[in-house]
């Protein structure tokens, strides 16, 4: 079962591929998406990563929260469901 993670404080230039590669260091990644503004086409500074398993998700939160990606320290936590 996959687990969705929230990733905050992403640099404006970070791509989906760069985000996926960063998380693949700690486990299997099913998808990685940087959220883009519909009007400007620019990153909103956050995204979501879907890890292959709950164990990989826990490892990612432990090891990657506070890590550096494209010159910025990212925040990694379990994603909350949409309300």
DRENKE-595814 format. One record per residue: residue number from 1; x, y, z of N, C-alpha, C in turn. Coordinates in nm, 2 decimals, padded with zeros to 4 digits. Last residue first. Example, Ala and Ser with C-alpha at 12.3 -4.5 7.8 and 13.67 -1.06 7.14 Angstrom:
BEGIN
 seq   n_c1   n_c2   n_c3  ca_c1  ca_c2  ca_c3   c_c1   c_c2   c_c3
   2  01.28 -00.22  00.71  01.37 -00.11  00.71  01.29  00.00  00.79
   1  01.32 -00.57  00.78  01.23 -00.45  00.78  01.32 -00.33  00.78
//
This chain:
BEGIN
 seq   n_c1   n_c2   n_c3  ca_c1  ca_c2  ca_c3   c_c1   c_c2   c_c3
  83 -01.00  01.80  00.25 -01.13  01.83  00.33 -01.23  01.89  00.25
  82 -00.77  01.54  00.18 -00.84  01.66  00.14 -00.97  01.68  00.22
  81 -00.56  01.41  00.44 -00.66  01.39  00.34 -00.72  01.53  00.30
  80 -00.21  01.51  00.47 -00.35  01.49  00.53 -00.45  01.48  00.42
  79  00.10  01.34  00.43 -00.01  01.42  00.38 -00.14  01.40  00.45
  78  00.36  01.34  00.66  00.25  01.26  00.60  00.14  01.36  00.55
  77  00.64  01.56  00.55  00.54  01.50  00.65  00.44  01.42  00.58
  76  00.92  01.75  00.52  00.85  01.63  00.47  00.76  01.58  00.59
  75  01.06  02.04  00.40  00.98  01.99  00.51  00.90  01.87  00.45
  74  01.39  02.12  00.28  01.25  02.09  00.26  01.19  02.03  00.39
  73  01.61  02.39  00.23  01.57  02.28  00.33  01.43  02.25  00.32
  72  01.75  02.45 -00.09  01.65  02.48  00.02  01.63  02.36  00.11
  71  01.91  02.37 -00.30  01.95  02.48 -00.22  01.85  02.52 -00.11
  70  01.79  02.13 -00.40  01.81  02.25 -00.49  01.83  02.38 -00.41
  69  01.74  02.03 -00.09  01.70  01.99 -00.23  01.71  02.13 -00.31
  68  01.84  01.90  00.22  01.85  02.01  00.12  01.82  01.96 -00.02
  67  01.62  01.80  00.50  01.73  01.78  00.40  01.73  01.89  00.30
  66  01.40  01.82  00.65  01.51  01.90  00.69  01.63  01.89  00.59
  65  01.33  01.49  00.60  01.27  01.61  00.66  01.39  01.69  00.70
  64  01.46  01.25  00.52  01.46  01.37  00.43  01.40  01.50  00.49
  63  01.45  01.06  00.73  01.58  01.09  00.67  01.58  01.22  00.58
  62  01.18  01.04  00.82  01.29  01.05  00.91  01.42  01.10  00.85
  61  01.04  01.03  00.57  01.01  01.14  00.67  01.13  01.16  00.76
  60  01.15  00.80  00.46  01.16  00.93  00.39  01.14  01.04  00.49
  59  01.07  00.60  00.65  01.21  00.63  00.63  01.23  00.76  00.56
  58  00.79  00.61  00.60  00.84  00.65  00.73  00.99  00.68  00.72
  57  00.78  00.53  00.33  00.73  00.66  00.37  00.79  00.70  00.51
  56  00.88  00.27  00.35  00.95  00.37  00.27  00.91  00.51  00.31
  55  00.66  00.16  00.50  00.80  00.16  00.56  00.89  00.26  00.48
  54  00.45  00.18  00.32  00.45  00.26  00.45  00.59  00.27  00.51
  53  00.57  00.20 -00.02  00.52  00.13  00.10  00.52  00.23  00.22
  52  00.62  00.39 -00.23  00.57  00.25 -00.26  00.52  00.18 -00.14
  51  00.50  00.73 -00.19  00.60  00.62 -00.17  00.54  00.48 -00.19
  50  00.44  01.01 -00.36  00.37  00.88 -00.32  00.48  00.77 -00.31
  49  00.46  01.34 -00.28  00.54  01.22 -00.32  00.46  01.10 -00.27
  48  00.38  01.68 -00.36  00.34  01.55 -00.30  00.42  01.44 -00.36
  47  00.47  02.02 -00.28  00.44  01.91 -00.37  00.40  01.79 -00.29
  46  00.54  02.38 -00.30  00.52  02.25 -00.23  00.48  02.14 -00.33
  45  00.57  02.60 -00.45  00.66  02.58 -00.34  00.63  02.46 -00.26
  44  00.42  02.64 -00.67  00.37  02.70 -00.55  00.46  02.68 -00.43
  43  00.59  02.73 -00.98  00.57  02.64 -00.87  00.51  02.71 -00.75
  42  00.40  02.89 -01.25  00.51  02.88 -01.16  00.48  02.79 -01.04
  41  00.19  02.95 -01.40  00.27  02.83 -01.44  00.39  02.81 -01.36
  40  00.00  03.14 -01.34  00.14  03.19 -01.38  00.23  03.07 -01.43
  39 -00.24  02.99 -01.31 -00.23  03.12 -01.38 -00.09  03.16 -01.43
  38 -00.19  02.76 -01.17 -00.26  02.75 -01.30 -00.24  02.88 -01.38
  37  00.11  02.67 -01.01  00.00  02.77 -01.01 -00.06  02.77 -01.15
  36  00.18  02.33 -00.93  00.21  02.45 -01.01  00.08  02.54 -01.00
  35  00.35  02.11 -00.72  00.22  02.17 -00.75  00.25  02.31 -00.82
  34  00.53  01.84 -00.82  00.54  01.97 -00.77  00.41  02.04 -00.81
  33  00.50  01.50 -00.75  00.45  01.61 -00.82  00.47  01.74 -00.75
  32  00.58  01.16 -00.80  00.63  01.29 -00.74  00.58  01.40 -00.82
  31  00.51  00.81 -00.74  00.49  00.94 -00.82  00.55  01.06 -00.73
  30  00.64  00.60 -00.62  00.54  00.57 -00.73  00.51  00.70 -00.81
  29  00.95  00.50 -00.51  00.87  00.62 -00.53  00.77  00.58 -00.65
  28  01.13  00.32 -00.27  01.05  00.32 -00.39  00.96  00.44 -00.40
  27  01.39  00.50 -00.08  01.29  00.39 -00.11  01.22  00.41 -00.24
  26  01.59  00.69 -00.07  01.55  00.62  00.06  01.45  00.51  00.04
  25  01.63  00.80 -00.31  01.75  00.77 -00.23  01.71  00.68 -00.11
  24  01.39  00.89 -00.42  01.44  00.75 -00.45  01.56  00.71 -00.38
  23  01.38  01.15 -00.35  01.31  01.06 -00.26  01.35  00.91 -00.29
  22  01.53  01.27 -00.56  01.57  01.29 -00.42  01.51  01.19 -00.32
  21  01.38  01.19 -00.78  01.52  01.14 -00.76  01.56  01.16 -00.62
  20  01.14  01.34 -00.74  01.14  01.20 -00.74  01.28  01.14 -00.72
  19  01.25  01.60 -00.77  01.18  01.56 -00.65  01.18  01.41 -00.64
  18  01.33  01.59 -01.04  01.43  01.62 -00.93  01.37  01.57 -00.79
  17  01.09  01.55 -01.17  01.19  01.45 -01.18  01.30  01.47 -01.07
  16  00.95  01.79 -01.11  00.89  01.66 -01.06  01.00  01.55 -01.06
  15  01.19  02.04 -01.02  01.10  01.97 -01.11  01.05  01.84 -01.05
  14  01.26  02.36 -00.88  01.26  02.21 -00.86  01.15  02.15 -00.95
  13  01.25  02.64 -00.87  01.30  02.57 -00.99  01.30  02.41 -00.99
  12  01.17  02.72 -00.62  01.09  02.75 -00.73  01.13  02.67 -00.86
  11  01.22  02.46 -00.37  01.27  02.57 -00.45  01.18  02.59 -00.57
  10  00.98  02.38 -00.12  01.05  02.34 -00.24  01.10  02.47 -00.31
   9  00.84  02.38  00.13  00.96  02.47  00.11  01.04  02.42 -00.01
   8  00.71  02.04  00.16  00.70  02.19  00.16  00.84  02.25  00.15
   7  00.54  01.76  00.08  00.68  01.82  00.08  00.67  01.97  00.06
   6  00.36  01.50  00.21  00.36  01.64  00.17  00.50  01.68  00.18
   5  00.31  01.16  00.08  00.38  01.26  00.17  00.36  01.40  00.12
   4  00.11  00.87  00.09  00.14  01.00  00.03  00.20  01.09  00.13
   3  00.19  00.53  00.04  00.16  00.64  00.14  00.20  00.77  00.07
   2  00.06  00.22 -00.09  00.14  00.34 -00.10  00.10  00.44  00.01
   1  00.08 -00.12  00.00  00.00  00.00  00.00  00.09  00.12  00.00
//
